[in-house]
Amino acid sequence: MRLPEVMLAAPAEDLPPEGSYAFEAKWDGFRCLIARTEDGSVLMRSRKGTDLMAGFPEIAASARQDLPRSVVLDGELVIWHQDRLAFERLLRRLNRRPAAVAAQAQATPAQFVAFDLLTLDGTDLRPLPYRQRRTRLEAFFTEHQIGPVWTLCPMTLQRSQALDWMREWAPAGIEGIVAKRLDGPYKSRARTWIKVRVRHTTEAVVGAVTGTRTRPGILLLGRYDAQVGRLRFTGRTTVLGEDAARQVGGLLAPAQAGHPWTGWTFCAGWGSTDILDVTLVSPQLVVEVSADIARDTADRWRHPVRLVRARPDLTVTDVPLLTATGDA
C-alpha cells in the first residue's frame, strides 16, 4: 500500500464563521498517517513521508493489535508529560538506538490523535466531503473500541466553543484550532484547511540582531534567568519591516564588554543547523511581541515571534523572568 500525501492547512488570523466549517483542536505533535494493510502489516509515515515505525514502536504494536486491515488514518502523534503536550519528547524518539527508544516509550508513551479516515475496508474515502468522513471516523471508533493509545480528535460545529477551546486548552499545549469545510474532500498537498494559533503578547529584551544595529533584520530576544540572573536566549522575531527596523534601530545601543552572549552562536530556527550572522547589542531595549504557545522545556519560543512595538518606556526588570531550567 502506498500512502497518500497529507492535506495541509493555511494560517489565518481568525476563525471563519460557523455554518460551513467544522472546528478541531490543533495538536502540538508529529503529523502522521497510519495504515494497516491487507496483509496485516503496519505503515507509519510523517508529513514528509519519513518512516516513523522505529521511533514509535508502541504505536506500531497497537496498530497491529487494534486496527482492522485495509485502513488508513490521518492524525497526530503526541506525548503528554506533566499534564502538557511535550513536543521535545517526540524529538527524542528520532534517530535513536532501539534500546533508547524503548526506554522513552516506557517512560512517556505516545498516543495517536485521529482526525481523518482516508481508507476503510480498502475503499478510498478521500473524495467524500468532510462531514461524511467524520461520521465514518466516529463510527470506526465506536465499532472497534480501540485502546487508550488511540484518541478521537475533538470537533465542534460551534465557533464559540472553538474559541473557548483556544482559551481553555492552551495551557496544556493545544496550539489552536483547525477549521475544515464540511463539504470539502481530502486533497493531498492542498492548503484549504484553515489553522489559527493561540497567541498572546508579552515582553522580551533585545540581545542581538541580524543585519546592522541601525537597520536590524531579525531581533534575537532574551529573558533573565530567575535562578542566576543571567540573560538567556528565548527566541527570535520574524523579519522586521522597513518601518519597524528603522524604529527599533534608532533605539539600540552598541554592546559593551562583558555581554552575556559573547562567543555564542545562534541557529536560524528551532531545530535548524544553519547559523545566523548576528551583531550583539546592549541588552537594554524591551520590546513587546506576539507569540504562540509552542515552547520547549527551556521556555524558548519554538516559532519566530512577531514584533508588536518597541517599549523604551520599560526596563528589563519589567520583563517576565525565565523560570524553566530544562527538562529533567
Backbone torsions as a table, in degrees:
resi	resn	phi	psi	omega
1	MET	NA	132.3	175.5
2	ARG	-101.7	123.7	-177.7
3	LEU	-78.5	143.7	178.3
4	PRO	-73.9	164.3	170.0
5	GLU	-77.0	152.5	-172.4
6	VAL	-80.1	155.5	170.3
7	MET	-82.3	148.4	-172.0
8	LEU	-121.9	172.4	-179.2
9	ALA	-124.0	143.7	176.0
10	ALA	-97.8	138.0	-179.8
11	PRO	-70.2	148.5	177.2
12	ALA	-145.9	161.3	-178.8
13	GLU	-84.2	-23.9	-174.8
14	ASP	-148.1	156.4	179.4
15	LEU	-72.1	146.2	175.4
16	PRO	-71.2	165.7	178.8
17	PRO	-67.7	152.1	178.9
18	GLU	-75.4	165.9	-179.4
19	GLY	117.8	-42.2	179.9
20	SER	-112.3	-2.6	-172.8
21	TYR	-127.5	151.2	164.2
22	ALA	-103.3	149.7	-177.7
23	PHE	-120.6	124.8	-179.6
24	GLU	-121.7	152.2	174.8
25	ALA	-65.4	141.5	176.1
26	LYS	-100.8	120.6	-171.3
27	TRP	-95.9	147.8	176.9
28	ASP	-92.7	81.9	-176.0
29	GLY	-152.3	-160.5	177.0
30	PHE	-100.5	122.8	172.3
31	ARG	-62.9	137.9	-174.1
32	CYS	-152.9	134.7	167.1
33	LEU	-100.2	130.6	177.9
34	ILE	-120.7	131.1	178.4
35	ALA	-130.9	144.2	164.1
36	ARG	-115.1	120.7	-171.1
37	THR	-82.5	176.4	-179.7
38	GLU	-61.7	-33.3	-179.5
39	ASP	-86.9	3.5	175.5
40	GLY	94.0	-4.3	178.5
41	SER	-77.0	165.5	-175.9
42	VAL	-119.7	139.8	174.5
43	LEU	-123.9	140.0	175.8
44	MET	-136.2	120.6	-177.4
45	ARG	-130.6	142.2	176.2
46	SER	-79.0	178.1	176.5
47	ARG	-56.5	-34.9	-179.8
48	LYS	-89.5	1.2	179.4
49	GLY	92.4	6.7	179.4
50	THR	-71.4	138.6	177.3
51	ASP	-72.2	123.6	-177.6
52	LEU	-106.9	6.9	-175.2
53	MET	-59.5	-45.8	-175.3
54	ALA	-66.9	-30.0	-177.6
55	GLY	-81.5	-18.9	-176.1
56	PHE	-135.4	65.6	-176.1
57	PRO	-64.3	-29.2	-179.9
58	GLU	-68.9	-32.6	176.8
59	ILE	-71.5	-42.9	179.0
60	ALA	-60.8	-42.5	-179.9
61	ALA	-65.1	-40.5	178.7
62	SER	-67.2	-34.8	178.5
63	ALA	-64.1	-40.9	178.3
64	ARG	-63.6	-35.9	-176.0
65	GLN	-83.1	-38.5	-167.6
66	ASP	-101.6	-30.4	-172.2
67	LEU	-88.9	142.7	173.0
68	PRO	-72.8	169.7	179.6
69	ARG	-78.4	157.0	177.4
70	SER	61.4	50.8	178.3
71	VAL	-133.7	144.7	174.7
72	VAL	-132.2	124.5	177.5
73	LEU	-112.6	142.9	172.5
74	ASP	-110.6	137.3	-178.7
75	GLY	-176.2	-154.1	-173.3
76	GLU	-135.0	131.7	170.3
77	LEU	-83.9	128.7	-179.5
78	VAL	-134.6	157.6	172.7
79	ILE	-131.6	130.0	175.7
80	TRP	-96.6	135.3	175.6
81	HIS	-145.4	124.0	-179.4
82	GLN	53.5	46.6	174.4
83	ASP	64.4	26.3	178.9
84	ARG	-146.7	147.1	174.6
85	LEU	-65.2	132.6	-173.7
86	ALA	-119.5	87.7	-177.7
87	PHE	-60.7	-37.5	-177.1
88	GLU	-63.9	-25.4	177.9
89	ARG	-75.9	-24.2	170.4
90	LEU	-65.8	-41.2	-179.5
91	LEU	-62.6	-30.9	179.7
92	ARG	-65.1	-15.2	-178.1
93	ARG	-85.3	-13.8	-172.0
94	LEU	-88.9	136.3	174.6
95	ASN	54.6	41.6	178.4
96	ARG	-116.1	160.7	176.2
97	ARG	-66.1	148.7	-178.9
98	PRO	-53.4	-38.2	-179.4
99	ALA	-65.5	-38.6	178.6
100	ALA	-67.5	-40.7	178.4
101	VAL	-64.6	-41.9	179.8
102	ALA	-61.8	-39.0	178.5
103	ALA	-66.0	-40.5	177.4
104	GLN	-65.1	-41.6	180.0
105	ALA	-63.6	-34.6	178.3
106	GLN	-71.3	-40.7	-176.2
107	ALA	-75.3	-45.9	-178.5
108	THR	-138.5	83.7	-178.0
109	PRO	-64.3	148.6	178.9
110	ALA	-85.3	163.6	172.2
111	GLN	-130.0	159.1	176.0
112	PHE	-115.6	121.0	177.7
113	VAL	-99.1	112.2	-176.7
114	ALA	-90.1	130.7	175.3
115	PHE	-126.8	0.7	175.5
116	ASP	-155.9	149.6	177.9
117	LEU	-117.2	110.5	-173.3
118	LEU	-95.3	-32.1	179.6
119	THR	-140.6	138.5	175.9
120	LEU	-144.5	129.0	-177.6
121	ASP	54.0	34.6	178.5
122	GLY	79.4	0.2	-179.0
123	THR	-95.1	129.5	178.4
124	ASP	-75.4	115.8	-178.0
125	LEU	-96.3	-1.6	-174.7
126	ARG	-60.2	-34.2	178.5
127	PRO	-69.0	-15.9	-178.8
128	LEU	-71.5	151.5	174.6
129	PRO	-65.8	155.9	-177.9
130	TYR	-51.1	-45.4	-174.5
131	ARG	-57.7	-36.4	178.5
132	GLN	-74.7	-39.4	177.8
133	ARG	-64.4	-39.3	179.8
134	ARG	-65.7	-42.0	177.5
135	THR	-59.1	-43.2	179.9
136	ARG	-69.8	-34.3	177.0
137	LEU	-65.0	-43.9	178.3
138	GLU	-63.3	-41.5	177.6
139	ALA	-65.4	-34.4	178.0
140	PHE	-61.6	-45.3	179.4
141	PHE	-65.3	-39.7	179.8
142	THR	-68.2	-44.7	-175.7
143	GLU	-67.7	-42.7	-172.9
144	HIS	-91.7	-15.9	176.9
145	GLN	47.0	51.6	-177.5
146	ILE	-72.6	160.1	-166.7
147	GLY	-72.2	-176.3	-173.2
148	PRO	-67.4	-15.2	176.0
149	VAL	-63.4	-26.1	-172.9
150	TRP	-102.9	130.2	-179.4
151	THR	-127.5	136.3	174.6
152	LEU	-85.9	124.5	-178.0
153	CYS	-61.8	130.6	176.3
154	PRO	-61.3	142.6	179.2
155	MET	-141.2	143.2	174.6
156	THR	-139.3	153.4	173.6
157	LEU	-97.3	-2.2	-176.0
158	GLN	-101.6	119.6	-179.9
159	ARG	-61.5	-37.9	-179.6
160	SER	-62.6	-38.8	177.9
161	GLN	-67.9	-38.7	177.2
162	ALA	-60.8	-40.1	177.6
163	LEU	-66.0	-36.7	175.6
164	ASP	-62.4	-42.9	178.6
165	TRP	-59.9	-42.1	-179.7
166	MET	-59.1	-39.3	-179.0
167	ARG	-76.9	-44.5	-171.4
168	GLU	-81.0	-31.1	-173.6
169	TRP	-97.0	-8.5	-179.6
170	ALA	-57.3	-40.4	179.9
171	PRO	-60.6	-22.2	178.4
172	ALA	-88.5	-1.2	177.0
173	GLY	100.0	5.8	173.7
174	ILE	-70.1	122.6	-169.2
175	GLU	-77.1	-22.3	-176.6
176	GLY	161.3	-143.1	-176.1
177	ILE	-134.1	142.0	170.4
178	VAL	-111.0	126.1	178.4
179	ALA	-102.0	132.8	-176.8
180	LYS	-130.1	131.8	179.6
181	ARG	-63.2	133.1	-178.3
182	LEU	-63.0	-32.0	-178.5
183	ASP	-96.5	9.0	-174.2
184	GLY	-86.3	134.4	171.6
185	PRO	-75.8	172.2	177.2
186	TYR	-91.9	113.0	-177.6
187	LYS	-116.2	114.0	179.8
188	SER	-57.5	135.2	177.1
189	ARG	72.2	-11.0	179.2
190	ALA	-73.9	139.2	178.2
191	ARG	-104.4	62.6	-179.0
192	THR	-103.4	-9.4	166.5
193	TRP	-74.8	161.3	-178.3
194	ILE	-122.8	128.4	178.0
195	LYS	-117.5	134.1	178.9
196	VAL	-124.8	119.4	-178.4
197	ARG	-88.9	148.5	170.4
198	VAL	-70.5	128.4	179.6
199	ARG	-130.8	156.2	174.7
200	HIS	-146.4	160.1	176.2
201	THR	-103.2	145.2	-178.8
202	THR	-158.2	-177.5	-175.8
203	GLU	-118.0	154.4	175.0
204	ALA	-152.5	168.6	-178.6
205	VAL	-104.3	136.4	175.7
206	VAL	-82.2	119.6	-179.4
207	GLY	-109.1	-20.2	-179.5
208	ALA	-163.3	165.9	179.9
209	VAL	-142.0	158.0	163.2
210	THR	-92.6	166.4	-174.0
211	GLY	75.5	-142.2	178.7
212	THR	-111.9	165.4	-179.6
213	ARG	-63.3	-35.3	-177.4
214	THR	-85.0	-20.2	175.6
215	ARG	-135.9	72.5	-177.2
216	PRO	-68.7	147.7	174.9
217	GLY	-96.2	-47.4	179.1
218	ILE	-132.6	140.1	175.6
219	LEU	-97.5	130.0	173.5
220	LEU	-97.4	125.6	-166.2
221	LEU	-111.0	152.0	178.1
222	GLY	-142.7	166.1	171.0
223	ARG	-139.1	154.0	-178.1
224	TYR	-82.3	140.8	-178.5
225	ASP	-74.1	128.6	179.8
226	ALA	-67.3	-21.3	-176.8
227	GLN	-82.2	-49.4	-173.0
228	VAL	-121.5	-1.4	176.7
229	GLY	71.6	25.8	-179.6
230	ARG	-102.2	142.1	178.9
231	LEU	-71.4	121.7	-179.5
232	ARG	-114.7	145.3	179.0
233	PHE	-68.3	134.2	-178.8
234	THR	-127.4	-3.5	176.7
235	GLY	150.3	-177.5	-179.3
236	ARG	-136.4	162.0	178.3
237	THR	-89.3	169.1	164.9
238	THR	-70.0	171.2	179.6
239	VAL	-63.7	132.0	-177.7
240	LEU	-76.3	144.8	169.9
241	GLY	-72.2	169.2	-174.9
242	GLU	-60.9	-45.6	-178.2
243	ASP	-64.9	-42.8	-180.0
244	ALA	-65.3	-40.2	179.1
245	ALA	-62.2	-41.0	179.8
246	ARG	-66.6	-42.1	-178.6
247	GLN	-65.2	-49.3	-177.6
248	VAL	-68.1	-40.8	-179.4
249	GLY	-58.6	-32.5	178.7
250	GLY	-73.6	-9.1	-177.9
251	LEU	-108.5	-8.5	-176.9
252	LEU	-86.5	142.0	177.6
253	ALA	-111.6	153.4	179.9
254	PRO	-62.2	150.8	176.5
255	ALA	-69.1	142.8	176.2
256	GLN	-100.0	168.0	177.4
257	ALA	-58.2	142.3	178.4
258	GLY	86.0	15.6	176.0
259	HIS	-55.3	133.3	-174.6
260	PRO	-63.6	-15.8	-179.3
261	TRP	-103.2	13.1	179.0
262	THR	-58.8	127.1	179.2
263	GLY	86.8	-2.8	180.0
264	TRP	-79.7	156.1	169.7
265	THR	-119.2	150.2	-175.9
266	PHE	-128.6	133.5	-179.8
267	CYS	-81.4	156.6	-178.5
268	ALA	-68.1	-24.1	179.6
269	GLY	-164.2	166.5	-179.9
270	TRP	-64.6	121.9	-178.5
271	GLY	88.2	-4.7	-179.4
272	SER	-88.0	154.5	175.0
273	THR	-105.2	-2.3	178.1
274	ASP	-74.3	133.0	-175.3
275	ILE	-98.3	134.5	177.6
276	LEU	-83.2	145.9	171.5
277	ASP	-90.6	109.5	-171.0
278	VAL	-120.2	157.7	173.2
279	THR	-117.8	123.8	177.6
280	LEU	-72.6	144.8	176.5
281	VAL	-129.6	163.9	177.3
282	SER	-63.0	123.8	-175.0
283	PRO	-79.6	67.4	-178.1
284	GLN	-123.2	-23.1	-176.7
285	LEU	-82.2	127.2	176.2
286	VAL	-96.5	137.1	175.7
287	VAL	-126.8	150.7	173.7
288	GLU	-96.5	132.1	-177.0
289	VAL	-129.9	158.3	174.3
290	SER	-108.6	121.8	-174.4
291	ALA	-129.2	152.1	170.6
292	ASP	-87.9	-175.7	-170.7
293	ILE	-93.1	0.8	-177.7
294	ALA	-76.7	116.4	-179.4
295	ARG	-136.6	159.7	173.4
296	ASP	-95.1	-176.4	-174.4
297	THR	-73.0	-14.8	174.7
298	ALA	-90.1	9.0	176.6
299	ASP	70.6	26.3	175.2
300	ARG	-93.3	146.7	176.6
301	TRP	-71.5	129.9	179.2
302	ARG	-78.3	-28.8	-179.3
303	HIS	-110.1	149.4	175.9
304	PRO	-57.2	139.9	179.3
305	VAL	-95.5	164.0	-179.4
306	ARG	-103.7	132.9	174.6
307	LEU	-69.6	127.7	174.3
308	VAL	-93.4	-50.6	179.5
309	ARG	-172.0	157.0	170.5
310	ALA	-76.1	147.2	179.6
311	ARG	-125.3	69.6	178.3
312	PRO	-66.0	-11.7	178.1
313	ASP	-77.7	-12.1	180.0
314	LEU	-103.8	155.2	173.2
315	THR	-108.8	168.7	-177.7
316	VAL	-62.4	-21.3	178.1
317	THR	-72.9	-13.4	176.8
318	ASP	-85.3	-9.2	-175.9
319	VAL	-85.8	136.8	178.0
320	PRO	-56.4	143.0	178.6
321	LEU	-83.0	152.4	171.1
322	LEU	-84.1	127.0	179.2
323	THR	-109.9	-18.4	-179.3
324	ALA	-72.4	142.3	178.5
325	THR	-116.9	10.1	-176.9
326	GLY	106.3	167.4	-176.5
327	ASP	-87.5	128.4	-179.0
328	ALA	-75.7	NA	NA
